[in-house]
């Protein structure tokens, strides 16, 4: 489409002359005085704006004025006609018709004044058109980028359909190509107007572009995300998830997930009726929509009031199947959400179990290779294990126990902590204790890990439980590295670990009175350290000393009696 010709200077002169004429002639109009007073005040406010346009050196180059000035001239000409009619006593026209004509003319004039004010505030008339149309590159100065954004939004708000489409294309290109652009757009652009374009009545292609732009802004930075929320973007986005096309739903769901990452924004989901919308999107949306909807539900589940609504609206029966049927991203978010719900109380734990949540969590634990997903799955299982029946089920599952025993040796400290805590709280049979003997060295190593809090104690508790099996006791002391590590922990000068934990392990090793275990511990130096710990009155040291020295004292008494 060839560019339109620039508006001739004569049109600006005509507008200036017509304005002066109308301001003078309207003073003498007696009929419809109230309406003419409103029109006159608008004409008076328009005059300095027209003068400012005239003083701008590049105004003839601006394409928005190519339609704006002729339209304004047409409106002023119409007002001139109405002025003549109202001033002519012989002109006979219905009162209601004249009132309607005056109101329409006032509306047109108001809209055009608003567009001119917007154009002037943007500052684009002070620059050459060539500069305005040139999109700044990624390394451009903020001033150039800000000016370009203001020009885009001016075209978006004032221009017709083609102007809006081109402005949206340029905006999307800018947001896509420049990481810094979202922050500048949220600061310099009219985000409120962009959100208005999400309305169902907006032209379809422009609405689709607007949804994409809002989605990018919501996901790009904290500043742009908060701007979208503060300008009222959440409600329209939820409506799109509810009734938009598949593509629009996916982009809107991504934006809602991003907005709800901020806890201060999450509460508003309930205010907009978004809980049921997100649950339905999780149930029936595309895989992409489902993943983002689950993510948003996961975000808002941290808010107690919304968590209650999730239970009442039936979120659990929808979330649990996603653990198996969703994409990898959806599975991770669903596991995270279920972990949050399971930790919140018995009611949610019962709901999850009723939907066979434990079986699906165990399946995902076996199938997933993502550390993040495994973390959420294990947190959920840990919360569910508060139930006696679930604790018994997990304690009897050799497959599950072997898997968490392997994860205790994993390099991820979070996975280690959850698995150690799980193991410490379960009641295992001797057979299952024997099946996971291979993690004892790792448990011993975790005992000297100060952070996170509670890991040392849980590791000691789990290890002591495994040492009730005779063969496990022997295997631990036969492992040279584990033996030397245990003795090192007993050293009063070794401060990485509280002494009560290695003391408890020694007591557990010697609970069976094994002569071989005693010899290896004494030879490694445990006896000397325990003597010092007993003198320091460390909890359990006296008992451990008695067990470690018990056989030697028994032989001493026996020899004395024989003699």
Phi and psi in degrees as a GROMACS rama.xvg file:
@    title "Ramachandran Plot"
@    xaxis  label "Phi"
@    yaxis  label "Psi"
@TYPE xy
-67.2428  146.755  UNK-2
-66.9168  144.338  UNK-3
-72.3675  155.85  UNK-4
-68.1525  150.562  UNK-5
-65.6737  146.999  UNK-6
-63.4615  129.977  UNK-7
-66.4602  145.082  UNK-8
-55.2956  -26.6036  UNK-9
-61.0372  -32.3719  UNK-10
-64.7948  -37.0757  UNK-11
-68.2685  -38.7572  UNK-12
-64.706  -41.2336  UNK-13
-62.3938  -41.9949  UNK-14
-62.6431  -43.8834  UNK-15
-60.8278  -45.4652  UNK-16
-65.4037  -43.3287  UNK-17
-66.7965  -35.2838  UNK-18
-61.633  -48.9248  UNK-19
-60.5346  -41.1255  UNK-20
-63.9162  -45.1846  UNK-21
-67.5457  -38.7524  UNK-22
-62.304  -33.4695  UNK-23
-79.5926  -48.5457  UNK-24
-68.9052  -30.6446  UNK-25
-69.8951  -18.1104  UNK-26
-64.9948  -29.2375  UNK-27
-94.1779  0.0539486  UNK-28
-77.5417  125.754  UNK-29
-96.0006  -32.5755  UNK-30
-82.0528  148.79  UNK-31
50.9741  47.4271  UNK-32
-59.8101  -41.204  UNK-33
-61.4781  -44.5067  UNK-34
-67.6465  -37.8616  UNK-35
-70.19  -28.5719  UNK-36
-65.9321  -39.7817  UNK-37
-63.7154  -45.2124  UNK-38
-62.331  -41.6192  UNK-39
-64.1032  -39.7255  UNK-40
-65.6533  -35.3293  UNK-41
-70.6218  -39.1268  UNK-42
-63.0248  -39.3474  UNK-43
-64.7948  -38.1809  UNK-44
-72.859  -22.9607  UNK-45
-76.6346  -30.3573  UNK-46
-58.6349  -49.5849  UNK-47
-65.0051  -27.8888  UNK-48
-67.789  -40.249  UNK-49
-65.5884  -38.5355  UNK-50
-63.502  -38.886  UNK-51
-66.0682  -38.7574  UNK-52
-62.0846  -44.4284  UNK-53
-62.4527  -32.8674  UNK-54
-81.1807  -11.731  UNK-55
-79.792  122.686  UNK-56
-65.3821  -24.5912  UNK-57
-107.414  15.4399  UNK-58
-62.8683  -34.8716  UNK-59
-63.602  -21.1233  UNK-60
-83.146  -13.869  UNK-61
-78.08  121.704  UNK-62
-68.3651  -23.7935  UNK-63
-67.1153  -32.0689  UNK-64
-73.1631  -14.6118  UNK-65
-62.9189  -29.4881  UNK-66
-107.83  -29.3806  UNK-67
-67.2461  -44.6688  UNK-68
-68.65  -45.4772  UNK-69
-59.9958  -37.8358  UNK-70
-65.5388  -40.0227  UNK-71
-66.0426  -40.9514  UNK-72
-61.7323  -40.0056  UNK-73
-62.8164  -41.7518  UNK-74
-64.6714  -44.07  UNK-75
-64.597  -37.2839  UNK-76
-63.9405  -39.1503  UNK-77
-65.0123  -40.9401  UNK-78
-65.2558  -36.4056  UNK-79
-61.7182  -41.4242  UNK-80
-62.7324  -43.1712  UNK-81
-66.2861  -35.4911  UNK-82
-62.9852  -44.4729  UNK-83
-62.47  -41.6834  UNK-84
-65.5966  -41.6664  UNK-85
-72.3177  -22.129  UNK-86
-88.8061  -12.7692  UNK-87
-94.6862  110.681  UNK-88
-62.5248  -26.4882  UNK-89
-83.2615  -9.39212  UNK-90
-79.1474  121.572  UNK-91
-109.744  109.703  UNK-92
-140.819  150.44  UNK-93
-61.5715  141.174  UNK-94
-63.2254  -45.3767  UNK-95
-63.9648  -37.9198  UNK-96
-64.9127  -42.4799  UNK-97
-65.8479  -41.2166  UNK-98
-59.4581  -41.9363  UNK-99
-64.8987  -42.6653  UNK-100
-63.2321  -41.2708  UNK-101
-66.017  -41.165  UNK-102
-64.7282  -41.0145  UNK-103
-65.1842  -42.5186  UNK-104
-62.8495  -39.3626  UNK-105
-63.8701  -40.7205  UNK-106
-63.0649  -44.9869  UNK-107
-61.0231  -45.4526  UNK-108
-61.939  -42.3479  UNK-109
-60.1359  -44.6653  UNK-110
-63.6886  -41.9534  UNK-111
-70.804  -35.5366  UNK-112
-64.4441  -41.4209  UNK-113
-61.2143  -43.5707  UNK-114
-64.9422  -40.8358  UNK-115
-65.6893  -43.4173  UNK-116
-59.9341  -41.7661  UNK-117
-62.8873  -42.8985  UNK-118
-62.9022  -41.624  UNK-119
-69.3948  -40.4848  UNK-120
-65.5086  -30.5024  UNK-121
-66.5164  -24.1848  UNK-122
81.1549  4.14535  UNK-123
-70.1123  -22.7089  UNK-124
-73.1954  -12.5128  UNK-125
-87.2769  -1.80344  UNK-126
-121.114  155.194  UNK-127
-65.9166  145.096  UNK-128
-58.8405  -33.995  UNK-129
-62.6746  -37.1604  UNK-130
-70.2242  -40.0795  UNK-131
-61.7977  -39.4609  UNK-132
-80.9433  -12.4083  UNK-133
-83.6922  116.705  UNK-134
-75.5647  125.503  UNK-135
-63.1664  145.422  UNK-136
-78.373  173.59  UNK-137
-56.8591  -29.1889  UNK-138
-95.9236  13.0065  UNK-139
-69.6917  158.547  UNK-140
-67.5022  151.83  UNK-141
-61.4644  -32.6582  UNK-142
-63.3472  -44.0008  UNK-143
-65.9712  -40.8829  UNK-144
-65.8692  -42.8472  UNK-145
-63.0219  -40.5653  UNK-146
-64.4159  -41.7526  UNK-147
-63.4228  -40.7619  UNK-148
-64.2818  -43.2592  UNK-149
-62.3256  -39.2011  UNK-150
-65.2428  -41.4734  UNK-151
-58.6314  -47.5294  UNK-152
-70.8855  -28.6596  UNK-153
-63.7535  -46.225  UNK-154
-63.7585  -37.7087  UNK-155
-64.2844  -38.6454  UNK-156
-85.3001  -34.1854  UNK-157
-95.4765  -37.3005  UNK-158
-71.9334  169.32  UNK-159
-79.4237  -166.784  UNK-160
-57.839  -46.2842  UNK-161
-66.2789  -39.9126  UNK-162
-60.8097  -44.4323  UNK-163
-62.8881  -44.152  UNK-164
-60.5851  -46.7177  UNK-165
-66.2619  -37.627  UNK-166
-64.9273  -41.4028  UNK-167
-66.9809  -40.0048  UNK-168
-60.2011  -44.248  UNK-169
-65.9247  -37.757  UNK-170
-64.6752  -44.6744  UNK-171
-65.6986  -38.702  UNK-172
-63.0817  -40.9824  UNK-173
-64.4571  -46.1921  UNK-174
-65.6234  -32.7102  UNK-175
-76.1236  -37.4399  UNK-176
-91.322  -18.752  UNK-177
-128.669  115.711  UNK-178
-64.5483  -30.5612  UNK-179
-76.8602  -15.2746  UNK-180
-63.7631  -35.7375  UNK-181
-59.5458  -40.7457  UNK-182
-65.5682  -42.1813  UNK-183
-67.2114  -41.3027  UNK-184
-62.4169  -41.9087  UNK-185
-66.7842  -25.2752  UNK-186
-89.4023  -42.5009  UNK-187
-97.1286  -22.733  UNK-188
-90.3274  165.644  UNK-189
-93.3444  86.3482  UNK-190
-67.2287  -31.3898  UNK-191
-59.4692  -42.9759  UNK-192
-68.2589  -38.6984  UNK-193
-59.6603  -39.9507  UNK-194
-68.8148  -32.2289  UNK-195
-60.7169  -29.2191  UNK-196
-72.4184  -8.29086  UNK-197
-75.4058  -9.66915  UNK-198
-62.3676  146.502  UNK-199
-60.3512  -26.6936  UNK-200
-80.5994  -8.33741  UNK-201
-69.5406  146.598  UNK-202
-53.5559  135.773  UNK-203
-54.7734  -49.0637  UNK-204
-67.2843  -36.2728  UNK-205
-69.933  -38.9478  UNK-206
-61.6572  -42.4465  UNK-207
-62.9669  -42.9813  UNK-208
-63.7109  -38.7913  UNK-209
-65.0569  -40.4086  UNK-210
-61.7583  -42.522  UNK-211
-62.2595  -44.8268  UNK-212
-63.5325  -44.5649  UNK-213
-64.1562  -38.2914  UNK-214
-63.0557  -42.6216  UNK-215
-64.6569  -44.5414  UNK-216
-62.0589  -41.0689  UNK-217
-66.4954  -27.472  UNK-218
-98.2224  -11.6539  UNK-219
-81.3894  -45.9082  UNK-220
-154.948  163.561  UNK-221
-63.5741  -40.2101  UNK-222
-64.9898  -48.0124  UNK-223
-68.6026  -34.9728  UNK-224
-63.1639  -47.1317  UNK-225
-65.5456  -33.2083  UNK-226
-63.9724  -44.4992  UNK-227
-59.9382  -43.0562  UNK-228
-66.6267  -46.8839  UNK-229
-66.1565  -26.4611  UNK-230
-88.0578  10.3144  UNK-231
86.2614  28.5271  UNK-232
-77.5558  -22.8225  UNK-233
-63.9108  -46.2153  UNK-234
-58.0942  -54.1628  UNK-235
-58.8843  -36.0569  UNK-236
-66.1418  -39.406  UNK-237
-65.1474  -37.1229  UNK-238
-65.0775  -34.9247  UNK-239
-67.994  -41.5905  UNK-240
-59.6731  -33.2815  UNK-241
-75.5264  -38.4449  UNK-242
-135.856  4.97504  UNK-243
-82.173  178.128  UNK-244
-71.1575  169.187  UNK-245
-59.6196  -45.1473  UNK-246
-62.4093  -42.028  UNK-247
-67.676  -39.2309  UNK-248
-59.7783  -41.9516  UNK-249
-63.0574  -43.6897  UNK-250
-70.4672  -39.8433  UNK-251
-65.7668  -39.6428  UNK-252
-64.5206  -38.0054  UNK-253
-62.7506  -40.957  UNK-254
-65.8638  -42.5782  UNK-255
-65.2542  -40.2361  UNK-256
-60.2914  -42.9246  UNK-257
-65.426  -43.1583  UNK-258
-62.0482  -39.469  UNK-259
-79.7324  -2.91017  UNK-260
-65.1805  -23.2417  UNK-261
-87.7868  117.824  UNK-262
-59.0119  -30.2193  UNK-263
-69.3439  -18.0357  UNK-264
-95.6197  -23.1041  UNK-265
-60.1319  -35.3281  UNK-266
-57.8013  -30.4164  UNK-267
-68.626  -18.2413  UNK-268
-54.9865  -45.6683  UNK-269
-65.8916  -39.4283  UNK-270
-61.8006  -32.9119  UNK-271
-92.6773  7.94283  UNK-272
68.7911  30.7561  UNK-273
-83.3942  -14.7394  UNK-274
-61.3846  -50.7929  UNK-275
-65.8791  -33.9765  UNK-276
-63.8827  -45.3429  UNK-277
-67.7341  -39.0041  UNK-278
-63.7621  -42.5347  UNK-279
-66.5588  -38.0655  UNK-280
-64.334  -35.6583  UNK-281
-68.078  -35.5661  UNK-282
-76.6708  -43.6904  UNK-283
-122.296  -1.77261  UNK-284
-76.6506  171.929  UNK-285
-63.5811  168.679  UNK-286
-59.3201  -37.0679  UNK-287
-68.2234  -47.4255  UNK-288
-60.5311  -42.0711  UNK-289
-59.8437  -44.7986  UNK-290
-60.5594  -43.6077  UNK-291
-71.8174  -36.7654  UNK-292
-65.4426  -42.3614  UNK-293
-61.9842  -39.9851  UNK-294
-61.0282  -41.663  UNK-295
-66.954  -40.9271  UNK-296
-61.9532  -41.4963  UNK-297
-59.3068  -41.5753  UNK-298
-64.2207  -45.9113  UNK-299
-79.9231  -14.3679  UNK-300
-65.0825  -15.8252  UNK-301
-73.9464  -16.0653  UNK-302
-91.3388  122.656  UNK-303
-58.0728  -46.7373  UNK-304
-62.4306  -39.2986  UNK-305
-73.0572  -32.801  UNK-306
-60.7025  -40.9361  UNK-307
-61.8678  -43.6306  UNK-308
-62.7912  -36.9494  UNK-309
-60.9665  -40.7279  UNK-310
-64.9753  -43.5083  UNK-311
-69.8237  -32.0737  UNK-312
-86.4188  -2.90598  UNK-313
84.4794  38.8459  UNK-314
-71.2174  -36.5849  UNK-315
-61.0865  -47.9593  UNK-316
-61.6672  -19.9005  UNK-317
-87.7058  -37.2794  UNK-318
-73.5937  -41.6723  UNK-319
-58.1101  -45.8199  UNK-320
-61.5798  -25.0179  UNK-321
-63.9523  -24.0744  UNK-322
-58.3773  -24.9827  UNK-323
-109.576  -40.3494  UNK-324
-95.9516  -14.6036  UNK-325
-80.772  172.267  UNK-326
-66.9738  169.545  UNK-327
-57.9094  -40.9955  UNK-328
-65.4802  -42.3541  UNK-329
-66.0711  -38.8568  UNK-330
-61.6961  -43.6865  UNK-331
-62.1654  -46.1344  UNK-332
-67.1499  -38.5204  UNK-333
-64.3276  -42.9273  UNK-334
-62.6374  -40.2552  UNK-335
-61.4944  -46.0283  UNK-336
-64.5119  -45.1593  UNK-337
-63.8342  -36.0903  UNK-338
-62.5148  -41.3961  UNK-339
-64.1284  -44.8395  UNK-340
-66.0855  -42.4369  UNK-341
-63.5015  -34.1686  UNK-342
-76.3737  -13.5636  UNK-343
-83.7806  -17.1975  UNK-344
159.207  169.94  UNK-345
-64.5765  -32.61  UNK-346
-60.4277  -48.8545  UNK-347
-68.825  -36.0032  UNK-348
-61.1861  -39.8528  UNK-349
-64.8938  -40.6842  UNK-350
-61.4316  -44.7652  UNK-351
-64.0833  -43.7582  UNK-352
-66.8258  -36.3992  UNK-353
-63.0464  -30.0525  UNK-354
-91.7496  17.9898  UNK-355
60.2836  37.8491  UNK-356
-65.3972  -35.7317  UNK-357
-63.7197  -45.5057  UNK-358
-59.8861  -39.7178  UNK-359
-74.071  -34.0433  UNK-360
-64.897  -41.9771  UNK-361
-65.1725  -36.656  UNK-362
-63.9396  -44.877  UNK-363
-67.4748  -35.0796  UNK-364
-60.5704  -37.3675  UNK-365
-75.4446  -34.6497  UNK-366
-90.0683  -32.6481  UNK-367
-81.3143  145.901  UNK-368
-113.311  4.13724  UNK-369
-85.8948  125.872  UNK-370
-61.5317  -38.211  UNK-371
-64.2954  -45.0505  UNK-372
-63.8803  -44.4173  UNK-373
-60.5031  -38.2447  UNK-374
-60.2236  -47.6566  UNK-375
-67.3903  -39.3874  UNK-376
-61.105  -46.0676  UNK-377
-66.8424  -37.0449  UNK-378
-62.3968  -41.685  UNK-379
-64.1421  -45.729  UNK-380
-62.6171  -40.4164  UNK-381
-59.281  -44.0571  UNK-382
-66.0116  -40.4489  UNK-383
-66.4108  -27.8429  UNK-384
-70.0884  -5.33374  UNK-385
-64.2454  -23.1987  UNK-386
-76.7238  132.067  UNK-387
-58.0278  -41.6299  UNK-388
-65.6341  -39.4746  UNK-389
-70.1094  -38.3223  UNK-390
-60.1005  -41.75  UNK-391
-66.0628  -40.332  UNK-392
-60.9278  -46.8344  UNK-393
-67.6435  -37.9808  UNK-394
-64.4717  -27.6003  UNK-395
-94.4495  -3.70936  UNK-396
-91.4137  99.782  UNK-397
-61.7853  -39.0234  UNK-398
-60.1109  -47.0224  UNK-399
-62.3391  -44.2258  UNK-400
-64.9965  -39.696  UNK-401
-64.044  -37.6853  UNK-402
-67.2616  -44.4398  UNK-403
-72.0911  -27.5786  UNK-404
-63.5094  -39.5134  UNK-405
-67.2967  -37.8652  UNK-406
-69.5152  -24.5513  UNK-407
-63.1449  -27.131  UNK-408
-88.23  0.365902  UNK-409
-70.7163  151.992  UNK-410
-75.89  -14.1371  UNK-411
-78.694  114.883  UNK-412
-66.4112  -31.2174  UNK-413
-67.6847  -44.7141  UNK-414
-62.177  -40.1061  UNK-415
-58.5742  -47.7771  UNK-416
-61.8288  -46.2553  UNK-417
-64.3407  -43.3375  UNK-418
-66.5828  -40.7592  UNK-419
-63.1146  -43.3914  UNK-420
-63.931  -39.6153  UNK-421
-61.4689  -49.206  UNK-422
-62.1601  -38.4841  UNK-423
-66.1421  -26.2693  UNK-424
-94.7006  -5.5486  UNK-425
-95.2231  155.596  UNK-426
-110.866  102.183  UNK-427
-95.4835  150.65  UNK-428
-74.8756  162.194  UNK-429
-60.3649  -34.8919  UNK-430
-63.7902  -43.4377  UNK-431
-72.3724  -32.7419  UNK-432
-62.4511  -39.9859  UNK-433
-68.3495  -34.3166  UNK-434
-65.3279  -25.9079  UNK-435
-113.7  25.624  UNK-436
-57.1889  -26.6975  UNK-437
-65.0172  -12.5307  UNK-438
-94.1107  1.77653  UNK-439
-63.4293  -40.4109  UNK-440
-61.3904  -39.8108  UNK-441
-67.8322  -38.5637  UNK-442
-62.2089  -40.9628  UNK-443
-61.8099  -40.6355  UNK-444
-65.7617  -37.8059  UNK-445
-65.8367  -21.4962  UNK-446
-67.0622  -18.3763  UNK-447
-104.579  14.8969  UNK-448
-97.1952  107.715  UNK-449
-69.8843  -33.2403  UNK-450
-118.741  145.121  UNK-451
-73.026  162.926  UNK-452
-56.7991  139.61  UNK-453
92.4073  -13.7264  UNK-454
-67.8658  -41.9624  UNK-455
-59.6905  -46.8902  UNK-456
-64.5738  -44.3048  UNK-457
-63.7553  -40.2426  UNK-458
-63.9979  -43.1851  UNK-459
-63.0033  -42.9553  UNK-460
-62.4614  -44.8744  UNK-461
-65.499  -40.8476  UNK-462
-67.3164  -43.2797  UNK-463
-59.5142  -39.3543  UNK-464
-63.571  -40.7867  UNK-465
-67.7168  -26.9187  UNK-466
-79.8041  2.57279  UNK-467
-72.8143  -12.5088  UNK-468
-93.1826  125.915  UNK-469
-56.2694  -45.82  UNK-470
-65.8746  -31.0669  UNK-471
-67.4113  -37.4728  UNK-472
-62.2791  -44.217  UNK-473
-65.7252  -41.416  UNK-474
-64.1624  -36.7643  UNK-475
-63.9514  -47.6153  UNK-476
-76.7682  -20.9208  UNK-477
-74.0192  -23.2016  UNK-478
-78.7625  108.83  UNK-479
-58.4074  -42.9716  UNK-480
-63.1679  -43.9703  UNK-481
-65.9089  -40.4213  UNK-482
-62.6675  -47.9999  UNK-483
-65.6257  -35.4386  UNK-484
-64.5162  -42.9695  UNK-485
-62.8828  -45.3949  UNK-486
-65.7913  -39.1785  UNK-487
-59.2837  -39.2042  UNK-488
-64.8062  -28.8968  UNK-489
-73.1428  -22.0469  UNK-490
-59.4221  120.59  UNK-491
-57.128  -25.0249  UNK-492
-83.1845  -8.77107  UNK-493
-91.3245  109.533  UNK-494
-101.732  6.27808  UNK-495
-74.2212  -17.0095  UNK-496
-137.827  142.697  UNK-497
-64.9855  132.312  UNK-498
-66.8362  -21.3839  UNK-499
-64.4406  -24.7044  UNK-500
-75.1221  -53.5124  UNK-501
-64.7325  -30.4264  UNK-502
-61.5126  -43.0505  UNK-503
-63.0986  -36.626  UNK-504
-67.174  -43.1629  UNK-505
-60.5968  -43.7174  UNK-506
-60.6205  -38.8604  UNK-507
-68.1964  -40.6661  UNK-508
-61.4537  -39.6206  UNK-509
-90.5551  6.0338  UNK-510
-61.7849  -30.5866  UNK-511
-88.2683  -3.82199  UNK-512
69.3115  27.101  UNK-513
-66.1811  126.221  UNK-514
-66.6323  -38.5864  UNK-515
-64.9255  -43.1334  UNK-516
-63.3756  -42.0692  UNK-517
-60.5237  -46.3553  UNK-518
-59.5195  -45.1394  UNK-519
-66.9615  -40.5527  UNK-520
-65.0717  -44.8559  UNK-521
-64.5736  -43.294  UNK-522
-62.9805  -31.0937  UNK-523
-80.5318  -9.70924  UNK-524
104.759  9.02384  UNK-525
-65.8214  -35.5085  UNK-526
-62.5025  -46.0959  UNK-527
-62.6363  -42.235  UNK-528
-64.8262  -41.1478  UNK-529
-65.2979  -34.9864  UNK-530
-59.1166  -45.9611  UNK-531
-65.1664  -40.4163  UNK-532
-66.7725  -33.7448  UNK-533
-65.8631  -41.4128  UNK-534
-63.3032  -32.7866  UNK-535
-80.8342  -1.77437  UNK-536
60.4156  40.122  UNK-537
-69.935  136.566  UNK-538
-56.0885  127.723  UNK-539
86.4225  -9.25997  UNK-540
-66.5043  -39.8571  UNK-541
-62.4586  -44.0045  UNK-542
-63.8854  -41.9441  UNK-543
-64.5032  -39.9395  UNK-544
-61.1384  -43.7048  UNK-545
-60.6595  -42.3751  UNK-546
-69.9224  -38.9703  UNK-547
-70.307  -34.4151  UNK-548
-98.6411  -0.598124  UNK-549
-57.8501  -47.1769  UNK-550
-67.2413  -37.3191  UNK-551
-65.6316  -41.2133  UNK-552
-65.6961  -37.8229  UNK-553
-62.1762  -43.3527  UNK-554
-65.7978  -35.863  UNK-555
-63.6083  -45.8321  UNK-556
-64.5042  -38.9949  UNK-557
-63.5475  -42.9498  UNK-558
-65.723  -38.5543  UNK-559
-65.0607  -40.8136  UNK-560
-65.1574  -40.6608  UNK-561
-65.2059  -39.5032  UNK-562
